[in-house]
Amino acid sequence: MDALDKLGISWQLLLSQIVNFGLLMIILQQLLYKPVLNMLEQRRQRIAEGLEQADKASHAAAEAEAEKQAILEEARREAQEVRAQATRDAERIAQDVRSRADQEAQEIRMKAQADAEAQTAAVMADARKQIADLTIAATEQILGRELANRDEQERFVADYLAQQNGSGS
Amino acid sequence: MFKKLLQAFVLNARIRNAAIGVIALLVLSVVPFFNAPPPHVELAAEALLEHGPKWFTNGLLTTILVDLIIILLAVFAVSRMKEIPGAWQNIVEMLVEGMWNLTQSIAGHGSANSRKFFPWVITIFIFVLVSNYIGLLPGFGSIGIYHSGAESHAQAALDNQLAMAGAETVAVAAAAEEGKPVLVPLFRSPSADLNMTLALALISVFMTQFFGVQALGIRYFTKFFKNPFNDGMGAVVGFFELIAEISKIISFSFRLFGNIFAGEVVLLVMAFLVTFLLPSIFYGLELFIGFIQALVFMLLTLAFFTMATVSHDDHH
């Protein structure tokens, strides 16, 4: 025991140190380890949650982006279709208008031609009549007398002119 | 090289001032006025009050101080615990988490053993670390109470031996022997008090047996006691195991005590030989040793705890 005494070991002090350590451990367990480990666990969960949410959010964003792209694509396709349709319609209408215009023009031309022909015929008939009259008058004057059979004369001249006309044209 | 140094010395005011400071301190170290007193080395923690109770030692006082410091620091870290930690909370969390991971890495991840061992080993680490470091504070060993000097003869002889290191050996030794008042330091690192290291060693070894029995039941003791008629070799090995178990108490307690006590003596002696600068180097060394010893005590305890819970019969 003398050796222990020289080393300063006494059972009272030894016991006090053991008790001290036990108390310190219990106090720190309640005061430090438990709250800190709880806090660490809590924070770990929070971070895991946050990461998960961020993951979800980025997923959602990617989905939204894809959807947007799809909608844009659809819209573009539709616009393309509408434009093509419009172009086709416009062409068809233009075609219509052109053909109708052509037709009308044709009609107008034909009518004009018919008119002109009728006029010409009328003028020609008139001219023939006048020529016949003038011819008769001239002949009367030259012969100095009136042809006895006036109707016969007129028929004769008309036949002649018709003959001329038929061979001349 | 030399020319370059000389140039730097002349041109760079900072280097010049530092060099002058170093030289001045070294010169001051040999001026008698600045000489540290010859180291007073006492193996045992001393009673603070000359006529007071013997148990009220400087080691005990400092143990209480260490407890208060640890608890205050813990309270400070935990009292306003936040999800987003402040600087101090961060450091404490780092310590606790680091020890928790270390415990798990040895005792098994998420195992019940980890949770059981954790408070013991982390408390050992924190308590030993703070005990080791507190002895390095200024005032430890230098602030104290003068006793009339009715020390035992053995103490005077020890003082005598250690004072040999100094130049004024004879005078000092004579003074000590004649019963000159002796300074009893007010504080003493608990790690340099065998009561503390022995207490921790006893706790460690006792808890090793406790956890062993808890895990394996009475079977735990077959590690030490085997029927010599069935298994002669096993009985011998078991006997050695028993001795090893008991010697753990001594190795635990004297490893820590020896390291820290010797460290303090080294610091004293260095301060005595060259008052300035030289002790700083040893302070760095002591900081390192203080940390390593705390870690060693903790890791060994943890390893013994873990080993005790593993059945040895299963290996055959």
Interface residues (C-beta under 8 A of the other chain):
Chain A: D5 K6 L7 G8 I9 S10 Q12 L13 L14 S16 Q17 I18 N20 F21 G22 L23 L24 M25 I27 L28 Q29 L31 L32 Y33 P35 V36 L37 M39 L40 Q42 R43 R46
Chain B: L43 A44 A45 E46 K54 W55 T57 G59 L60 T63 I64 D67 I70 I71 A74 V75 A77 V78 M81 E83 V92 E93 V96 E97 W100 F118 P119 W120 I122 T123 I126 F127 A154 P190 D193 L194 N195 M196 L198 A199 L200 L202 I203
